[in-house]
Amino acid sequence: MRTTLSLFTSKDAFLFIFSSFQLKKTISLRVHYIYNIGRFTSRISMATKKTNGKLQMVSPKNELIQQLENSDYIKNPLVYSQIRGDFSLIQTNVLVAIAATMQTRINERFVDGRLGPLFSKEELSKGKITFEVPLQSLGVKTKEYAAVHEACKALTKLDTTFNYTDETGQKRTKTSVIFTDVDVPTYTTTTGQERRSGIIKIDMNASVADLVFNKSGAYVEHLGGIVKLCRSPRTPRLYIYLSAWKKARMCTLGYEALKEFLGVLVYTKDRTKVLQDKCSTWAVFHRDVLKPAQREMEKLAKRGEIEFTFEYEPVYHNGKKRGNPDSVRFLLNPAVPDADVREEVHSSPSSSETSHLTDEQQEKWYRFMQLIQERVGEPFFSQYFVFCRVDSITDKHITIVAPTKFVCEQIEKCGADFFLTLREVFGPVTLQYKVENPSFR
């Protein structure tokens, strides 16, 4: 007997606990980025402008943004959303559709401010989890069903890599085939013709399901229909990956890890040798991977179809200034649609989450977030810190808003890294918390 999940298609009005851009509030968003912008200043994206020599981000109030906030967002378990591999558009579409099948299950298992196990021990004991995805939900035509079937069969032979946390709290990396079987059921019509039922069934190995879903503990919110908007297979992958940092609006990702996520760098299963490197130099990776994805996201943003764009720059350590970088720094900008599809940008006071701060306070906050990301590491930062925002800053106190009490507790566990950085940036202040969702622990 198999455990089967059907696609969640209704538009639930459930609470997005970790809201990303708060589009309802956005009228004119002004945010100063104080950390080393470097090459970002040489090219101001469509979502930025220069005022008095300072880089500011602006976001209009318009009908398309209002429509966008009512679009179908899904909660994608973090580990699952960051599976690495060279996926086609069809395959990425299927991966996202599988996440969509679990929306009701995710909401039911959201406990203490984080995800509980999505699958029970009894379900996992059956050796596999079967997902049922209506082919129509993938946005494909009937004549394309065969191509979807072939793409899914290819997934059963494709090694993918993902990070997870084991029972001892240690970070692990695993390379495995995640799907074991795929089937498109058929039926016979009254005239004797064989027809596809319109559903594709995909089996995932139970041990893999336990790692990528049960061990995730956090999720990423993103547009469920992002794949249908894109032409390049790497654009929706990068959009989903960067969505984890929307609230922080900046992140620094390891260069090789980013290449591996996007499927251009492939290691052996024991991770001792490189099997394939499609972009052996930064110039090629910039030209063939990041720049095309950036341009496509900008086009989608101009049409009001996605909520952010990005700028990026290579980061070098130990005095290096050229060649392959150690990491890539991303700056995420709220989308600003073209003039013909938006209203005038209002000059009224900003209602962004940092607009109530002075320029100096904003600069300190972004400096603090940058240092914390570097010191606690990207996994911990993306799991907890990105969901926090600053409420107020005085000479004696700083108040941080967190989604749940659990997130506050996890941040405090950073210990010296957190409190020394707080003192380094803000001086001898007292930290206070506000919890957005006190109903969660």
C-alpha positions in Angstrom: 0.0 0.0 0.0 1.4 3.4 -1.0 1.0 6.8 0.7 -0.4 9.1 -1.8 -0.6 12.9 -1.9 -2.9 14.8 -4.3 -2.2 18.3 -5.6 -3.4 21.1 -3.5 -5.1 23.5 -5.9 -7.4 25.7 -3.8 -6.3 29.2 -2.9 -6.2 29.0 0.9 -6.0 32.2 2.9 -3.6 30.8 5.4 -1.2 33.0 7.3 2.2 33.4 5.9 4.1 33.4 9.2 7.4 34.4 7.7 6.1 37.0 5.2 8.7 38.2 2.8 8.0 41.5 1.2 4.8 42.6 2.9 3.5 43.9 -0.5 0.3 45.2 1.1 2.3 47.8 3.0 4.7 48.7 0.2 4.2 52.2 -1.3 7.6 53.7 -1.6 10.4 51.5 -0.3 13.6 53.3 0.5 16.5 51.2 1.9 20.1 52.2 2.2 22.7 49.5 1.6 25.8 50.5 3.5 28.0 47.4 3.1 30.6 47.4 0.4 28.5 47.8 -2.7 31.5 47.8 -5.0 30.4 47.0 -8.5 26.7 47.3 -7.6 27.1 51.1 -7.9 28.3 50.9 -11.4 24.9 49.6 -12.6 21.7 50.6 -10.8 19.0 48.1 -11.4 15.5 49.0 -12.4 14.4 48.8 -8.8 17.0 51.3 -7.5 17.7 54.9 -7.9 20.4 57.3 -6.6 19.3 60.2 -4.4 21.9 62.5 -3.0 24.6 60.0 -3.9 23.0 57.2 -1.9 21.6 54.0 -3.3 17.9 53.7 -2.5 15.4 51.1 -3.4 11.9 52.1 -4.5 8.8 50.2 -5.0 5.5 51.5 -6.3 1.9 50.9 -5.3 0.2 49.6 -8.3 -2.5 47.2 -9.4 -0.1 44.5 -10.6 1.6 44.4 -7.3 -1.8 44.1 -5.6 -2.6 41.2 -7.9 0.8 39.6 -7.3 0.3 39.5 -3.5 -2.9 37.5 -4.2 -1.1 35.0 -6.3 -0.5 31.5 -5.3 2.6 31.3 -3.0 3.7 28.0 -1.7 5.8 26.9 1.3 8.7 24.8 0.0 10.7 22.9 2.7 14.2 24.5 2.7 16.2 21.3 2.1 14.0 20.2 -0.7 14.0 23.6 -2.4 17.9 23.6 -2.4 18.4 20.2 -4.0 21.3 20.5 -6.4 21.2 19.2 -10.0 20.9 20.1 -13.6 17.2 20.1 -14.1 15.2 21.0 -17.2 12.2 23.3 -17.0 9.8 20.4 -17.1 11.7 18.7 -14.3 11.8 21.8 -12.1 8.1 22.3 -12.8 7.5 18.8 -11.4 9.7 19.4 -8.4 7.7 22.5 -7.5 4.4 20.7 -8.2 5.4 18.1 -5.7 6.0 20.8 -3.1 2.5 22.2 -3.9 1.0 18.8 -3.1 2.1 19.2 0.5 0.7 22.6 1.3 -2.1 21.3 3.5 0.2 18.8 5.2 2.8 21.6 5.8 0.3 23.9 7.4 -1.0 21.1 9.6 2.5 20.2 10.8 3.7 23.7 11.5 4.4 23.5 15.2 6.4 25.7 17.6 7.4 28.1 14.8 8.9 25.4 12.6 7.9 22.4 10.5 7.3 19.2 12.2 7.8 15.8 10.4 5.8 15.9 7.2 5.7 12.1 7.0 5.1 9.7 9.9 7.2 6.7 10.7 4.4 4.5 9.5 4.3 6.2 6.1 8.0 6.0 5.8 8.1 2.3 6.7 6.4 1.5 3.4 9.7 2.3 1.6 8.4 5.0 -0.6 6.2 8.0 -0.8 4.0 8.4 -3.9 3.0 11.9 -5.1 0.1 12.3 -7.5 0.5 15.4 -9.7 -2.3 16.4 -12.2 -0.6 17.0 -15.5 -2.9 19.9 -16.2 -1.4 21.7 -13.1 1.9 21.8 -14.8 0.5 24.0 -17.5 1.3 21.5 -20.3 -0.9 20.6 -23.2 -2.2 17.1 -23.8 0.2 16.5 -26.7 3.1 17.3 -24.3 2.2 14.7 -21.7 4.6 12.2 -23.3 7.5 14.7 -22.9 6.6 15.2 -19.2 6.6 11.4 -18.7 10.1 11.1 -20.3 11.4 14.0 -18.2 10.2 12.4 -15.0 11.7 9.0 -16.0 15.0 10.8 -16.4 14.7 12.1 -12.8 14.7 8.5 -11.6 18.2 8.1 -13.1 19.6 11.5 -12.1 21.9 11.8 -9.1 21.1 14.9 -7.0 22.8 16.4 -4.0 21.3 18.0 -0.9 22.3 19.2 2.5 20.5 18.1 5.7 21.0 18.1 9.5 21.4 14.7 11.1 20.1 13.6 14.6 23.2 15.0 16.3 22.8 18.4 14.7 25.7 18.0 12.3 25.4 19.3 8.7 25.6 16.5 6.1 25.7 16.3 2.3 24.2 13.4 0.5 24.2 12.4 -3.2 21.4 10.1 -4.3 18.7 9.4 -6.8 15.7 10.9 -5.1 12.9 9.4 -7.3 12.6 5.7 -7.8 9.7 5.2 -10.2 7.3 7.2 -12.3 4.0 6.1 -13.8 1.3 7.8 -16.0 -1.8 5.6 -15.5 -4.0 5.0 -18.5 -7.6 3.9 -19.0 -9.5 2.4 -21.9 -12.4 4.3 -23.4 -15.7 2.7 -24.5 -14.4 2.7 -28.0 -11.4 0.7 -27.0 -8.9 3.5 -27.1 -6.2 3.9 -24.4 -6.0 7.3 -22.9 -3.8 8.8 -20.2 -5.6 9.5 -17.0 -4.1 13.0 -16.7 -2.2 12.2 -13.5 1.5 11.4 -13.1 2.6 9.3 -10.1 6.1 9.7 -8.8 7.7 7.6 -6.1 10.3 9.0 -3.8 12.6 6.8 -1.7 11.3 6.9 1.9 14.8 7.5 3.4 15.3 10.5 1.0 11.8 11.8 1.8 12.7 11.7 5.5 15.9 13.7 4.9 14.6 16.4 2.5 11.2 16.9 4.1 11.2 15.7 7.8 14.7 17.0 8.5 14.2 20.4 6.8 12.7 22.3 9.8 12.2 25.5 7.8 10.7 26.5 4.5 11.0 29.0 1.6 7.9 31.0 0.3 7.8 31.5 -3.4 5.4 31.8 -6.3 4.1 28.3 -7.1 3.8 29.1 -10.8 7.3 30.5 -11.3 8.4 27.8 -13.7 5.6 28.5 -16.1 6.8 32.1 -16.4 10.4 31.3 -17.4 12.2 30.2 -20.5 15.6 29.5 -19.1 15.7 26.3 -16.8 18.1 28.1 -14.3 15.9 31.2 -13.8 13.2 29.5 -11.6 15.9 27.6 -9.7 17.8 30.8 -8.8 14.5 32.6 -8.0 13.5 29.9 -5.5 17.0 29.7 -4.0 17.2 33.5 -3.5 13.7 33.6 -2.1 15.1 32.3 1.2 16.9 35.7 1.6 14.1 38.0 0.4 13.5 39.5 3.9 17.2 40.1 4.5 17.5 41.4 0.9 21.1 40.4 0.7 23.1 37.2 0.9 26.6 35.8 0.1 26.7 32.3 -1.4 29.7 30.1 -1.8 30.8 30.1 -5.5 31.2 26.4 -5.9 28.1 25.6 -3.9 26.1 27.9 -6.1 27.5 26.3 -9.3 26.6 22.9 -7.9 23.1 23.9 -7.0 22.5 25.1 -10.6 23.9 21.9 -12.0 27.0 23.3 -13.8 29.4 21.6 -11.3 29.1 17.9 -10.6 31.1 15.9 -8.1 31.6 12.1 -7.7 29.3 10.6 -5.0 32.2 10.6 -2.5 32.8 14.3 -3.4 36.5 13.7 -3.9 36.6 14.5 -7.7 34.9 16.8 -10.1 33.0 14.9 -12.8 31.9 17.9 -14.8 32.4 21.7 -14.8 30.4 23.4 -17.5 31.6 26.8 -16.4 35.2 26.5 -15.4 35.7 30.3 -15.1 33.9 33.1 -13.5 33.5 34.8 -16.8 31.7 31.9 -18.3 29.5 31.4 -15.2 28.6 35.1 -15.2 27.9 35.2 -19.0 26.0 31.9 -19.4 24.3 31.4 -16.1 23.8 34.4 -13.8 23.4 37.2 -16.4 20.7 35.4 -18.4 18.8 34.6 -15.2 19.1 38.1 -14.0 17.8 39.5 -17.4 14.9 37.2 -17.4 13.9 38.0 -13.9 14.1 41.7 -14.7 11.7 41.2 -17.7 9.3 39.3 -15.4 9.5 42.0 -12.8 8.8 44.7 -15.4 5.6 42.9 -16.3 4.7 42.7 -12.6 4.9 38.9 -12.5 7.6 38.4 -9.8 8.3 40.3 -6.6 12.1 40.9 -6.7 15.2 41.1 -8.9 18.8 40.9 -8.0 22.3 42.4 -8.5 25.4 40.4 -7.9 29.2 40.7 -7.7 32.1 38.2 -7.1 33.7 38.2 -3.7 37.5 37.5 -3.3 39.4 36.6 -0.2 43.0 36.8 0.8 43.9 39.7 -1.5 42.6 38.1 -4.7 41.1 40.5 -7.2 40.4 38.3 -10.2 39.8 34.8 -11.4 37.3 32.5 -9.8 35.8 34.1 -6.7 35.3 32.5 -3.3 31.7 33.5 -3.1 29.0 35.6 -4.9 27.2 38.5 -3.1 23.6 39.1 -4.1 21.5 42.2 -3.5 17.8 41.6 -3.8 15.6 44.5 -5.0 11.8 44.7 -4.8 10.4 44.6 -8.3 9.3 47.9 -10.1 7.1 47.2 -13.1 7.4 49.3 -16.3 5.7 52.7 -16.4 2.9 51.4 -18.7 1.9 48.8 -16.1 2.4 50.8 -12.9 1.3 54.0 -11.2 3.5 56.9 -10.3 5.9 56.2 -7.4 4.4 58.0 -4.4 6.6 60.5 -2.7 4.7 60.0 0.6 6.7 58.7 3.6 7.8 55.1 3.2 6.1 52.3 5.0 9.0 49.8 4.6 10.2 47.8 7.5 13.2 50.1 8.1 11.8 53.5 6.9 11.1 54.5 10.5 14.8 54.5 11.2 17.3 57.2 10.6 19.9 56.8 7.8 22.5 56.0 10.4 20.4 53.4 12.1 19.5 51.8 8.8 23.2 51.6 7.9 24.0 50.0 11.2 21.2 47.4 10.8 22.4 46.3 7.4 26.0 46.2 8.6 24.9 44.0 11.6 23.0 41.6 9.3 26.0 41.3 7.0 28.4 40.5 9.8 26.0 38.0 11.4 25.6 36.1 8.1 29.4 35.8 7.9 29.9 34.7 11.5 27.0 32.3 12.1 27.2 30.8 8.6 24.7 30.8 5.7 22.6 27.8 6.8 21.8 29.1 10.3 21.3 32.7 8.9 18.9 31.6 6.2 16.9 29.5 8.7 16.4 32.1 11.4 17.9 35.5 10.9 16.3 36.3 7.5 12.9 36.1 9.2 13.6 38.9 11.6 13.4 42.7 11.3 14.3 45.7 13.4 11.5 47.5 15.2 13.3 50.2 17.0 16.8 51.4 17.9 17.8 53.8 20.6 21.0 54.6 22.5 20.1 52.0 25.1 17.8 49.5 23.4 17.3 47.6 20.1 14.1 45.8 19.5 14.0 42.9 17.0 10.7 41.5 15.7 10.8 37.7 15.2 8.0 35.5 13.9 7.9 33.1 16.8 9.4 32.6 20.3 11.2 29.6 18.9 13.2 31.8 16.4 14.2 34.1 19.4 15.5 31.1 21.3 17.5 29.8 18.3 19.1 33.3 17.8 20.1 33.4 21.5 21.9 30.1 21.1 24.4 31.9 18.8 25.9 33.1 22.0 29.1 35.2 21.7 28.9 35.6 17.9 25.5 37.3 18.2 26.0 39.5 21.3 29.6 40.6 20.4 28.4 41.6 16.9 25.5 43.4 18.4 27.8 45.4 20.7 30.3 46.0 17.9 27.7 47.6 15.7 25.3 49.3 18.1 27.4 49.7 21.3 26.3 48.7 24.8 22.6 48.3 24.1 20.0 46.0 25.7 18.3 43.6 23.3 14.5 43.2 23.3 12.2 41.0 21.2 8.7 41.3 19.9 7.0 38.1 18.7 4.6 38.5 15.7 2.8 35.2 16.3 2.6 34.5 20.0 0.2 31.7 19.4 3.2 29.7 18.3 5.7 28.8 21.0 
